[in-house]
Amino acid sequence: MSAEASQTPIQPRHGVVTLFGYGTSIRVNRGHLVVEDGIANDRRQARFPRVGHGLRRLVVIGSDGMVSLAALRWLADQDASFVMLDRDGSVLATTGPVRSSDSKLRRSQSLSISNGAGLRIARDLISKKLSGQEQVARHKLLDSSTADVIAHYNAELPQADSFSTIRLIESQAARAYWSAWSTLPVNFPKTDLARVPEHWQSFGARVSPLTGSPRLAANPANAILNYLYCVLESESRLAAAALGLDPGLGVLHVDTPARDSLACDIMEPVRSAVDSYVLDWITRQPLKREWFFEQRDGNCRLMATFAVRLSETASIWRRAVAPVAEWIAKQFWSTTQRRTQSIPTHLTQAHRRAAKGASSETRMRVAQPTENLCPGCGKKIRSESKTCVQCGGPTSTKNMLSAARIGRLTANGPEAQAKRATKARKNVSASRTTG
């Protein structure tokens, strides 16, 4: 490394460390996990001890670098997970705490399509998904008509007697749901607008014009959504493996090479929570042009520094998918002959809390973006401020001039003149009486 290279420390945020750039290195040195990333001479490095490291997820964006077997063992010993994402957001690899699976559980999972359990699971998962979409449409988008349409499709699910019918209902509801998003404006700081393509300034269609599917988004809002869905998928994979399930053997999603269908099933009810997170972000805060870049084919990608911020939400989605994964495992387990034995709740610790008399329900808390950005220039400002000093100056001057004008008109208006005349008459009358 050049002597001019600068070293920046890496600190976990919400238990997540995200590495990006070139020459990424993950290894073990004298009992410490040593990680390094960066671009050119701008390097970052960190050493984590086995105690007090606060690391729950190690996320790597890209494939330029190395990770040692000793590092993977170090992460496994600490119950920390390793996630590798491609630069387009697709999940390349995940490793995490894996418990030995029960053969009866796996067998019931494989037989769920034929014994009716898979149909019940698929129907319930999509029902929860549509309920979440209805809430987003009604309370976030303020579109009651779309919410009523989704509720109507949701009401048809109990009569769905095949997987194809469930998929059809889901697709019809999705068409109405995403059409309500299409005209949603996406704001950028005024200083960035000259460099922002017109089709970036609205959510647009969920289907990309480049692929005919959501893959390879053509604007920032859809690119953010795709990346967060991939983070959610990685957490769903880890949850399935931690319960001893086969992540690739799904019930709703058909078997496809290089896809973990069960992980895609698990994440379905949580998608609306991701949608709500993105919706709150783009309606409350402007997006900065420097967070994105456009490839020559029009594909919109996230800059690594911005992808790091999105990866830090992994802990939110981990807590959200945990009860869903455990519920699915319980449904598989209910078809075995060992029904008297309850399945462990490694993810939510529901059994342990119930034994202590605490509530077994888990509530998902979705954090809002921490930064408050100026809509004029995009600079970070205090949470109680609406603009920065530079951008707020002309507005403040205009408001002061407007207030002064209103004050002059009020002071010289008929009502004010009548009050002054009444006061003057009272003063004259009082002076005469005194004299």
ABEGO torsion letter per residue (X at the ends): XBAABBBBBBBBBGGBBBBBEBGBBBBBBGGBBBBBBEBEABBBBBBBBABGAGBABBBBBEABEBBBAAAAAAAAAAGBBBBBBBAAGBBABBBBBBBBBBAAAAAAAAAAAAAGAAAAAAAAAAAAAAAAAAAAAAAAAGBAAAAAAAAAAAAAAAABABAAAAAAAAAAAAAAAAAAAAABBBBBBAAAAAABBAAAABAEBABBAAAGBABGBABAAAAAAAAAAAAAAAAAAAAAAAAGBBAABBAABBBBBGBBAAAAAAAAAAAAAAAAAAAAAAAABBBBAAABBBBAAGBBBBBAAAAAAAAAAAAAAAAAAAAAAAAAAAAAAAABABAABBBBBAAAGAAAAAAAGBBABBBBBBBBBABBBBAAAGBBBBAABABBAAAAAAAAAAAAAAAAAAAAAAAABAAAAAAAAAAAAAAAAAAAAAX
